Amino acid sequence: MNILITLDNRYIEPARVMLSSLQRKNRQVSLDVYVLHSCLTEESIAALKNVLNPEFCRLYPICVNDRLLAFAPTTDRYPQEMYYRIFAARYLPQEIDRILYLDPDIVINGRLEELYSTDIDGYLLAAATHVREIMRKINVLRLGMHEDGTYINSGVLLMNLKQLREEQDYNKVFEYIKKYKNMLTLPDQDVLSGLYSDRILPIDACRYNMTERLFTLYFSSEAWRDINWVRANSAIIHYCGRNKPWKENYIGKLDVFYRFAVKHMKVYEW
């Protein structure tokens, strides 16, 4: 299973928790973890490595220095590294045909083989949406999305690298970022949704991108305020936004999965 993460030195500890939970819930699965970064220290890379059992998992740091992204909008919350997932097909080894991107602010709560083996032939990505129809239509107007396109959350992406290499026009991506620069509120997922909304296969958000907001507000879902349903069915818990379980002011109930993951994190010697 090929896994991709992108991050800077500030997100090392959450990434360690995510990788440890990924390994614990997907035992006996061979994991090749690719890390796209621009500034990770040797200490940070070592910290990521030592939560992975070398018998089944390998870490491959790839330092990116893409000057073409110098103009792209960034903030403290959204550093340049967030754009690397957009160009994963450009930066990753050519022999990799698919990869599962995971944000570092995630805990893995179940097996991922079914998601990873999803048939994405003819699609560029598979991802979940967190927005209702009215907000989707607003994003169609805001971002120039396809009229029937999907606005995604970019924290979990099953990427068809083979298809992306064949179809992705890097110049068009840069042109899009320049054109919509002042409209990008969540830059990476705005770009992916704006450009590829009609080439994205929707996946079940409650199973593969469960958030505190879905848990408390998604009334039509079996997962609504049912922590036992989440524990049994949600393979991926995503702590997106500012509400992080490692902060003292976390509000909600899904932090129980993060605390469990921290408690059971192991350290291995390479």
C-alpha positions as CSV (number, residue, x, y, z in Angstrom):
1,M,0.0,0.0,0.0
2,N,1.5,3.3,-1.1
3,I,0.8,6.2,1.4
4,L,1.6,9.9,0.9
5,I,1.9,12.6,3.4
6,T,3.0,16.3,3.1
7,L,4.0,18.4,6.0
8,D,6.5,20.7,7.6
9,N,8.3,20.4,11.0
10,R,5.3,21.7,13.0
11,Y,3.2,18.7,12.3
12,I,5.6,15.9,13.1
13,E,3.9,14.7,16.3
14,P,0.4,14.4,14.8
15,A,1.9,12.7,11.8
16,R,3.6,10.2,14.1
17,V,0.3,9.4,15.7
18,M,-1.4,9.0,12.3
19,L,1.3,6.7,11.0
20,S,1.3,4.6,14.2
21,S,-2.5,4.2,14.0
22,L,-2.3,3.3,10.3
23,Q,0.2,0.6,11.0
24,R,-1.7,-0.8,14.1
25,K,-5.0,-1.0,12.2
26,N,-3.5,-2.5,9.0
27,R,-1.2,-5.2,10.4
28,Q,0.7,-7.4,8.1
29,V,0.2,-4.9,5.3
30,S,3.3,-3.7,3.5
31,L,3.4,0.1,3.7
32,D,5.5,2.4,1.6
33,V,5.2,5.9,3.0
34,Y,6.3,8.8,0.9
35,V,6.8,12.2,2.5
36,L,6.9,15.3,0.3
37,H,8.5,18.2,2.1
38,S,10.7,21.2,1.7
39,C,12.3,21.7,5.1
40,L,12.1,18.6,7.3
41,T,15.1,18.2,9.5
42,E,17.0,14.9,10.0
43,E,15.5,14.7,13.5
44,S,12.0,15.1,12.1
45,I,12.5,12.4,9.6
46,A,13.9,10.1,12.2
47,A,10.9,10.8,14.5
48,L,8.6,9.7,11.7
49,K,10.6,6.6,11.0
50,N,10.7,5.3,14.5
51,V,7.0,4.7,14.8
52,L,7.0,2.4,11.8
53,N,7.9,-1.3,12.1
54,P,10.7,-1.8,9.6
55,E,9.5,-5.3,8.9
56,F,6.4,-4.0,7.1
57,C,6.9,-0.3,6.6
58,R,9.4,1.9,4.8
59,L,9.6,5.7,4.8
60,Y,10.8,7.6,1.7
61,P,11.4,11.4,2.3
62,I,11.3,13.4,-0.9
63,C,12.5,17.0,-0.7
64,V,10.6,19.3,-3.0
65,N,12.0,22.7,-4.2
66,D,9.4,23.9,-6.6
67,R,10.0,27.6,-7.3
68,L,6.9,27.6,-9.6
69,L,4.8,27.6,-6.4
70,A,6.4,30.7,-5.0
71,F,3.4,32.8,-6.0
72,A,0.8,30.5,-4.5
73,P,-1.2,31.8,-1.5
74,T,-0.1,30.4,1.9
75,T,-0.9,31.0,5.5
76,D,0.4,29.7,8.9
77,R,-2.3,27.1,8.7
78,Y,-1.8,26.3,5.0
79,P,1.9,26.2,4.2
80,Q,3.3,25.6,0.7
81,E,3.5,21.9,1.4
82,M,-0.3,21.6,1.0
83,Y,0.1,22.1,-2.8
84,Y,2.5,19.1,-3.1
85,R,-0.4,16.7,-3.1
86,I,-1.8,18.4,-6.3
87,F,1.5,17.6,-8.1
88,A,2.1,14.2,-6.5
89,A,2.3,12.6,-9.9
90,R,5.2,14.9,-10.8
91,Y,7.2,14.4,-7.6
92,L,6.7,10.7,-6.9
93,P,8.5,7.7,-8.6
94,Q,7.1,7.0,-12.0
95,E,6.5,3.3,-11.3
96,I,3.8,4.1,-8.7
97,D,0.3,4.0,-10.3
98,R,-1.8,4.8,-7.2
99,I,-1.3,6.3,-3.8
100,L,-3.4,7.1,-0.8
101,Y,-2.8,10.6,0.5
102,L,-3.6,11.2,4.2
103,D,-3.4,14.5,6.2
104,P,-1.3,14.3,9.3
105,D,-4.3,15.4,11.5
106,I,-5.9,12.0,11.0
107,V,-6.3,8.8,13.1
108,I,-6.8,5.5,11.3
109,N,-9.5,3.5,13.0
110,G,-9.9,0.6,10.6
111,R,-8.6,-1.3,7.7
112,L,-8.0,0.5,4.4
113,E,-7.6,-2.2,1.8
114,E,-11.2,-1.8,0.5
115,L,-10.6,2.0,0.1
116,Y,-7.2,1.5,-1.4
117,S,-8.4,-1.1,-4.0
118,T,-11.4,1.1,-5.1
119,D,-11.7,1.0,-8.9
120,I,-10.7,4.5,-10.0
121,D,-10.2,3.7,-13.7
122,G,-11.2,6.8,-15.6
123,Y,-11.0,9.1,-12.6
124,L,-8.2,11.2,-11.4
125,L,-9.1,11.0,-7.7
126,A,-11.4,9.4,-5.2
127,A,-12.4,11.6,-2.2
128,A,-15.2,12.6,0.1
129,T,-17.3,15.7,0.2
130,H,-18.3,17.5,3.4
131,V,-20.6,20.1,1.9
132,R,-24.4,20.1,1.3
133,E,-25.9,20.9,-2.0
134,I,-26.4,24.7,-1.4
135,M,-22.7,25.1,-0.5
136,R,-21.7,22.9,-3.5
137,K,-23.6,25.3,-5.8
138,I,-21.8,28.3,-4.2
139,N,-18.5,26.6,-4.8
140,V,-19.5,26.0,-8.5
141,L,-19.8,29.8,-8.8
142,R,-16.8,30.7,-6.6
143,L,-14.3,28.3,-8.2
144,G,-15.6,27.8,-11.7
145,M,-16.3,24.1,-11.0
146,H,-18.1,21.8,-13.3
147,E,-21.9,22.3,-12.9
148,D,-22.4,18.8,-11.6
149,G,-18.9,18.5,-10.0
150,T,-18.0,17.4,-6.5
151,Y,-16.4,19.8,-4.0
152,I,-14.1,17.6,-1.9
153,N,-12.2,17.6,1.4
154,S,-8.6,17.0,0.4
155,G,-7.5,15.4,3.6
156,V,-8.0,11.9,2.2
157,L,-7.3,11.3,-1.5
158,L,-7.0,8.1,-3.4
159,M,-4.9,9.3,-6.4
160,N,-4.7,7.8,-9.8
161,L,-1.2,8.7,-10.6
162,K,-1.1,7.0,-13.9
163,Q,-4.1,9.0,-15.1
164,L,-2.8,12.2,-13.7
165,R,0.5,11.8,-15.5
166,E,-1.4,11.3,-18.7
167,E,-3.8,14.2,-18.3
168,Q,-2.6,16.8,-15.8
169,D,-1.4,20.0,-17.4
170,Y,0.8,21.8,-14.9
171,N,0.6,25.1,-16.7
172,K,-3.2,25.0,-16.4
173,V,-2.9,24.4,-12.7
174,F,-0.6,27.4,-12.2
175,E,-2.9,29.5,-14.4
176,Y,-5.8,28.5,-12.3
177,I,-4.0,29.3,-9.0
178,K,-3.1,32.8,-10.4
179,K,-6.7,33.4,-11.7
180,Y,-8.5,32.4,-8.5
181,K,-5.7,33.4,-6.1
182,N,-8.0,35.8,-4.2
183,M,-10.8,33.3,-4.0
184,L,-8.9,30.4,-2.5
185,T,-10.0,30.0,1.1
186,L,-8.9,26.3,1.5
187,P,-6.3,26.5,-1.3
188,D,-5.4,22.9,-2.1
189,Q,-8.9,21.5,-2.0
190,D,-10.2,24.6,-3.8
191,V,-7.8,24.0,-6.6
192,L,-8.4,20.3,-6.8
193,S,-12.2,20.8,-6.8
194,G,-12.1,23.7,-9.2
195,L,-10.0,21.9,-11.8
196,Y,-11.1,18.3,-11.5
197,S,-14.6,18.3,-9.9
198,D,-16.0,16.2,-12.8
199,R,-13.2,13.7,-12.6
200,I,-13.5,12.8,-8.9
201,L,-15.1,9.6,-7.6
202,P,-17.1,10.3,-4.4
203,I,-16.4,8.0,-1.4
204,D,-18.3,7.7,1.9
205,A,-17.3,10.5,4.2
206,C,-18.6,8.8,7.3
207,R,-16.5,5.8,6.6
208,Y,-13.4,7.4,5.2
209,N,-13.3,11.1,6.3
210,M,-15.3,11.3,9.5
211,T,-15.1,14.7,11.2
212,E,-16.5,16.2,14.4
213,R,-18.8,18.4,12.2
214,L,-20.2,15.3,10.4
215,F,-20.6,13.5,13.7
216,T,-22.7,16.3,15.3
217,L,-24.6,17.9,12.4
218,Y,-25.1,15.2,9.7
219,F,-28.6,14.3,10.9
220,S,-29.4,11.9,8.1
221,S,-26.4,9.7,8.8
222,E,-26.3,6.5,10.9
223,A,-23.2,8.0,12.5
224,W,-25.0,11.0,13.9
225,R,-24.0,11.3,17.5
226,D,-23.4,7.6,17.7
227,I,-19.8,7.0,18.9
228,N,-20.3,3.2,18.8
229,W,-21.2,3.4,15.1
230,V,-18.1,5.5,14.4
231,R,-15.9,3.1,16.4
232,A,-17.3,0.1,14.3
233,N,-17.5,1.7,10.9
234,S,-15.4,4.8,10.5
235,A,-11.9,3.8,9.2
236,I,-10.6,7.3,9.1
237,I,-11.2,10.1,11.7
238,H,-10.1,13.5,10.4
239,Y,-9.6,16.4,12.8
240,C,-9.8,19.1,10.2
241,G,-10.1,22.8,10.9
242,R,-8.9,24.5,14.1
243,N,-10.5,22.0,16.4
244,K,-7.5,19.7,17.1
245,P,-7.5,17.0,19.8
246,W,-4.0,17.8,21.0
247,K,-5.2,21.3,22.0
248,E,-6.7,22.0,25.4
249,N,-9.7,23.7,23.9
250,Y,-10.9,20.8,21.8
251,I,-14.7,20.6,21.6
252,G,-16.4,17.3,20.8
253,K,-16.2,13.6,21.3
254,L,-14.0,12.2,18.6
255,D,-10.8,13.0,20.4
256,V,-11.2,9.7,22.2
257,F,-9.7,8.0,19.1
258,Y,-6.7,10.4,19.1
259,R,-6.1,9.8,22.8
260,F,-6.3,6.0,22.2
261,A,-3.8,6.3,19.3
262,V,-1.4,8.3,21.4
263,K,-1.6,5.7,24.2
264,H,-0.8,2.8,21.9
265,M,1.9,4.4,19.8
266,K,5.0,2.3,19.7
267,V,8.6,3.3,18.9
268,Y,10.9,1.0,16.8
269,E,14.6,1.1,16.3
270,W,15.7,1.0,12.7
